[in-house]
Amino acid sequence: MIENIFSTGITKANLSGFDNKPFVEYAEENSLQNANKDMTSILNDSKFNVLNGTVLDLMTEFYNKIYTDTKYKIYLKEAWTNVNNDKLITFPHNHKECLLSAVYYPLSTDGEIVFLNPMQSLLARQNNDMVKDYNQYNSEYYRLKVSTGDLVIFNSMLYHFITPSEFKRISIAYNGDIKKGGN
């Protein structure tokens, strides 16, 4: 019997109750293409209050399933928008300065976020002809299709990137961290 050890997880939820038009308009007006982003405006803009609260609630739920000690709580540290195939997100990267990250898609038809296996050294001796069916033990990456209204939450240390999209895609990225204070 194989036991799973050193696991990481992601969660995907569809937030179907939002009017995404204001989020899309904000991103189109404010997102800097291929450049450093404004990381705090979304957290202070009233049009995002309900979305920010929902993201925080779902990040807290994710956090509490992994870390059961209530001395700490998650908070939203920063948020920014991405429009289309921004080169900053088409290359593998992580958000090592935070604990959890989330991406909300107010507009996505053919979107995909790819996560790289954090245990790459375990796969170093693997040949492609050794694998008939890819699974959590032998895959180098995990592709997750995302559509309008999807929210994805994951450990910030996971390297990830987007694949180029044929259609307009807009995302709102969040980084969450912890502070003492309990839930």
ROTORLUM-913843 format. One line per 8 residues: number of its first residue (from 0); their letters; for each residue x, y, z of N, C-alpha, C. Coordinates in steps of 0.05 Angstrom, whole numbers. Layout:
% residues N
NUM = A = X,Y,Z,X,Y,Z,X,Y,Z | ...
END
This chain:
% residues 183
0 = MIENIFST = 17,-24,0,0,0,0,18,25,0 | 11,44,-17,25,69,-18,11,90,0 | 27,103,17,16,125,33,24,151,21 | 6,170,21,12,197,11,26,212,33 | 49,224,27,64,240,46,70,267,33 | 75,287,49,83,313,39,64,324,18 | 39,322,23,19,331,3,15,361,4 | 6,371,-18,-4,399,-20,-30,398,-35
8 = GITKANLS = -46,418,-31,-72,417,-44,-79,444,-56 | -99,443,-73,-111,467,-84,-141,464,-81 | -155,486,-83,-184,484,-83,-195,503,-105 | -216,495,-117,-229,511,-138,-258,513,-131 | -268,538,-132,-296,543,-127,-307,561,-149 | -332,559,-155,-344,577,-174,-361,597,-159 | -355,623,-162,-369,644,-148,-388,656,-168 | -411,644,-172,-429,651,-193,-446,676,-187
16 = GFDNKPFV = -446,686,-163,-464,708,-156,-453,736,-161 | -430,739,-173,-418,765,-176,-425,777,-204 | -429,803,-204,-430,819,-228,-401,825,-235 | -390,811,-255,-361,814,-261,-354,838,-278 | -375,852,-289,-369,874,-307,-352,896,-293 | -358,905,-268,-341,925,-256,-312,916,-252 | -308,889,-246,-281,879,-243,-266,879,-269 | -280,872,-291,-267,871,-317,-260,900,-325
24 = EYAEENSL = -278,918,-322,-273,947,-328,-249,957,-312 | -248,951,-287,-226,960,-270,-200,949,-280 | -199,923,-286,-174,911,-296,-166,923,-322 | -184,927,-341,-177,939,-366,-166,968,-364 | -176,982,-344,-167,1010,-340,-142,1012,-323 | -137,993,-306,-116,996,-286,-93,976,-287 | -96,955,-301,-75,934,-301,-52,943,-319 | -28,942,-308,-4,949,-324,5,923,-337
32 = QNANKDMT = 5,923,-363,13,900,-379,43,896,-377 | 52,872,-370,81,865,-369,97,883,-351 | 85,893,-330,100,911,-311,90,906,-283 | 106,916,-264,98,913,-236,70,924,-231 | 55,912,-214,27,918,-209,23,935,-184 | 1,950,-184,-8,963,-159,-20,941,-142 | -8,936,-118,-15,913,-102,-36,919,-80 | -44,944,-76,-62,950,-54,-89,962,-61
40 = SILNDSKF = -92,974,-84,-116,989,-91,-141,971,-89 | -140,947,-98,-163,929,-98,-172,924,-69 | -153,922,-51,-161,917,-23,-175,940,-10 | -172,964,-22,-185,988,-10,-207,999,-27 | -214,987,-49,-234,997,-68,-261,984,-61 | -281,1000,-55,-307,990,-46,-320,971,-66 | -315,973,-91,-328,955,-111,-318,926,-107 | -296,922,-93,-285,896,-89,-291,885,-61
48 = NVLNGTVL = -305,900,-44,-309,892,-16,-321,864,-13 | -343,858,-27,-356,832,-24,-338,810,-36 | -325,815,-59,-307,795,-70,-284,790,-51 | -271,812,-41,-249,809,-22,-257,793,3 | -281,798,13,-291,784,37,-295,754,30 | -306,748,7,-310,721,-1,-284,706,-4 | -265,719,-17,-238,707,-21,-226,701,6 | -227,721,24,-216,717,51,-230,694,66
56 = DLMTEFYN = -256,693,64,-271,671,78,-262,644,67 | -259,641,41,-251,616,29,-222,609,34 | -205,630,35,-177,625,42,-175,616,72 | -191,628,89,-192,621,117,-201,592,120 | -221,584,106,-230,556,106,-208,537,97 | -194,544,76,-172,528,65,-150,526,87 | -143,549,98,-122,551,119,-129,533,143 | -154,535,152,-163,520,176,-163,490,172
64 = KIYTDTKY = -166,481,147,-165,453,141,-137,442,143 | -117,459,139,-89,451,140,-77,456,168 | -81,480,178,-70,489,203,-92,492,224 | -92,475,244,-115,475,262,-110,492,287 | -87,504,289,-81,521,312,-94,549,308 | -108,559,327,-123,584,323,-107,608,333 | -81,606,338,-65,629,346,-61,649,323 | -65,639,299,-60,655,275,-85,657,258
72 = KIYLKEAW = -87,678,242,-109,680,223,-97,691,197 | -111,684,176,-102,692,149,-113,720,144 | -99,736,129,-108,763,120,-100,767,92 | -114,784,78,-106,791,50,-85,812,51 | -62,805,41,-38,822,41,-38,840,17 | -45,829,-6,-43,845,-31,-61,832,-52 | -68,848,-73,-84,839,-95,-78,856,-119 | -81,844,-143,-75,858,-168,-89,845,-191
80 = TNVNNDKL = -91,858,-213,-104,847,-237,-84,840,-258 | -92,820,-274,-77,813,-298,-96,812,-322 | -87,822,-344,-103,822,-368,-88,807,-390 | -102,787,-402,-92,771,-424,-67,756,-417 | -48,755,-435,-24,738,-433,0,754,-423 | -3,767,-401,18,783,-388,43,766,-385 | 66,775,-394,90,758,-393,98,752,-364 | 90,768,-345,98,762,-317,84,737,-306
88 = ITFPHNHK = 63,728,-319,49,705,-308,50,681,-327 | 63,684,-350,66,661,-368,91,645,-363 | 107,653,-344,131,638,-336,127,628,-308 | 139,605,-302,135,594,-275,145,614,-253 | 129,617,-233,135,635,-211,120,626,-186 | 128,635,-163,113,631,-139,111,657,-123 | 99,656,-100,95,680,-84,105,674,-56 | 132,669,-55,144,659,-30,142,678,-6
96 = ECLLSAVY = 134,703,-11,132,722,11,105,719,26 | 88,700,17,62,696,30,57,667,35 | 35,661,48,28,633,55,9,621,35 | -13,636,28,-33,626,9,-37,646,-13 | -44,636,-36,-50,654,-59,-77,645,-70 | -90,663,-84,-116,657,-97,-117,673,-123 | -132,662,-142,-137,676,-167,-166,674,-173 | -179,697,-177,-207,698,-186,-208,706,-215
104 = YPLSTDGE = -225,693,-230,-228,698,-259,-255,712,-265 | -256,738,-267,-281,751,-275,-286,748,-305 | -266,740,-320,-270,735,-348,-249,714,-357 | -259,691,-366,-241,670,-376,-258,650,-391 | -251,646,-417,-264,627,-434,-248,601,-437 | -222,605,-442,-205,582,-447,-181,582,-428 | -184,593,-404,-162,596,-385,-152,570,-374 | -127,571,-366,-114,548,-354,-92,558,-336
112 = IVFLNPMQ = -91,548,-312,-68,553,-294,-54,526,-290 | -28,527,-292,-12,502,-290,5,504,-264 | 5,483,-249,21,481,-224,43,460,-229 | 67,467,-221,90,449,-224,93,432,-198 | 99,407,-202,103,389,-180,127,399,-163 | 122,404,-137,144,414,-120,165,392,-114 | 161,368,-122,179,346,-117,194,338,-142 | 203,357,-158,216,352,-183,239,333,-181
120 = SLLARQNN = 254,334,-159,277,316,-157,269,287,-156 | 245,281,-147,236,253,-146,230,243,-175 | 226,261,-193,220,253,-221,245,252,-239 | 268,259,-228,292,262,-245,300,237,-260 | 295,214,-249,303,189,-261,280,176,-278 | 258,190,-279,235,179,-293,237,184,-323 | 232,164,-339,231,167,-368,202,166,-376 | 195,181,-397,167,182,-406,156,154,-413
128 = DMVKDYNQ = 173,136,-423,162,110,-431,157,92,-406 | 164,102,-382,158,87,-358,129,92,-349 | 116,113,-359,90,121,-349,68,115,-370 | 50,99,-362,26,94,-379,5,115,-373 | -1,119,-347,-21,138,-338,-8,157,-317 | -10,182,-322,2,202,-304,-17,205,-280 | -4,208,-256,-19,212,-231,-4,230,-212 | -13,232,-187,0,250,-168,29,243,-162
136 = YNSEYYRL = 37,218,-168,64,209,-161,84,213,-184 | 74,215,-209,93,215,-231,89,239,-250 | 72,257,-244,67,280,-261,85,304,-254 | 95,317,-275,112,340,-271,96,365,-266 | 71,365,-275,53,388,-272,24,380,-271 | 7,399,-263,-21,395,-261,-35,418,-275 | -51,413,-295,-65,433,-310,-93,436,-300 | -102,461,-294,-129,465,-284,-143,485,-302
144 = KVSTGDLV = -164,476,-315,-180,494,-331,-196,513,-314 | -198,538,-322,-213,558,-306,-231,573,-325 | -255,580,-314,-275,594,-329,-284,619,-313 | -299,636,-326,-310,659,-313,-323,651,-287 | -316,665,-265,-328,660,-239,-312,641,-222 | -292,628,-233,-276,609,-217,-256,623,-199 | -253,612,-175,-232,621,-156,-215,596,-149 | -189,600,-150,-170,578,-144,-153,588,-121
152 = IFNSMLYH = -150,571,-100,-134,577,-77,-113,555,-74 | -88,564,-68,-66,545,-67,-43,556,-49 | -25,538,-42,-2,546,-26,16,564,-44 | 24,586,-33,39,606,-48,66,596,-57 | 77,576,-45,103,565,-53,102,548,-79 | 78,540,-87,75,525,-111,82,542,-136 | 101,532,-152,106,546,-177,83,542,-195 | 75,563,-209,52,562,-227,56,582,-249
160 = FITPSEFK = 39,579,-270,39,598,-292,13,594,-308 | 7,612,-326,-16,609,-343,-7,601,-371 | -24,587,-385,-18,582,-413,-31,604,-430 | -19,610,-452,-31,632,-469,-60,626,-476 | -76,647,-476,-104,645,-482,-110,657,-509 | -128,645,-523,-136,655,-549,-156,678,-545 | -171,677,-524,-192,697,-518,-183,715,-495 | -197,737,-492,-191,756,-470,-195,741,-444
168 = RISIAYNG = -175,744,-426,-176,732,-400,-168,753,-379 | -183,755,-358,-176,774,-337,-177,759,-311 | -157,764,-294,-155,751,-268,-149,772,-247 | -158,766,-223,-151,782,-199,-136,763,-181 | -111,769,-176,-94,752,-159,-93,764,-131 | -92,746,-112,-91,753,-83,-68,738,-70 | -55,751,-52,-36,738,-34,-46,742,-5 | -46,720,9,-54,720,37,-31,712,55
176 = DIKKGGN = -30,724,78,-9,716,97,-22,713,125 | -6,707,145,-18,702,171,-8,723,191 | -24,727,211,-17,744,234,-28,732,259 | -15,738,281,-26,729,307,-52,742,313 | -70,727,325,-95,740,332,-118,720,333 | -115,697,323,-135,677,323,-159,682,305 | -174,661,300,-197,663,282,-222,672,296
END
